Amino acid sequence: MYRTLLALLLAAFAAVGAGWARPPTDVEKQALLATVEEFKTAFGANDMGHVFGMTSPKILDYFSSSTGLTVDQLQKQMQAAWDDVQKRVSVESFRMDADGVQYREMENGTPYALLPTETIMILDKDGHKQRVAAHSQTLALLDGSRWYLMRVDEPKQLTIIRKIYPEFEKVEFPAGKLEALD
């Protein structure tokens, strides 16, 4: 009798847990599309401070506490670093594919999304130019009612995301890929 009761309780808890899982609402999907457009506009304008600011506040706080800088100071440093990178790298095109979005759910039922992302760049190394394409997935994380965008194509980024959001500990993200085009 005890085993039967325990089995029924476990089944009930499993059913309740599964009930927490939900796909994003239409409003949340529209908000994601608006966030993607905002990101693409900021990236296209080389406004890396704004791009950096579209990262989850929890991750920005982590960077701030680990560096001793304010978020505003970090955004300014990000912009300065990007300005320096542009001396050797020019972005030919950038595409975050909202049509190819894959919606998923964390173990706690919170929706998140992966957006196929492609950046075509021209690298200038000592006068030798090479055209390359970076293929990756951008993580769109719903935190509260807002979407935040984060790169997940490098191990260091994943380590930080998993530290701040342990729900992603078991989630496998596709590795980024760099492809020479000519």
Secondary structure, DSSP 8 states (H G I E B T S, - for coil): -HHHHHHHHHHHHHHHHHHH-----HHHHHHHHHHHHHHHHHHHTT-HHHHHHTS-HHHHHHHHHHHT--HHHHHHHHHHHHHHHTTTEEEEEEEE-GGG-EEEE-TTS-EEEEEEEEEEEEEEETTEEEEEEEEEEEEEEEETTEEEEEE-SSHHHHHHHHHH-GGGTT------EEEE--
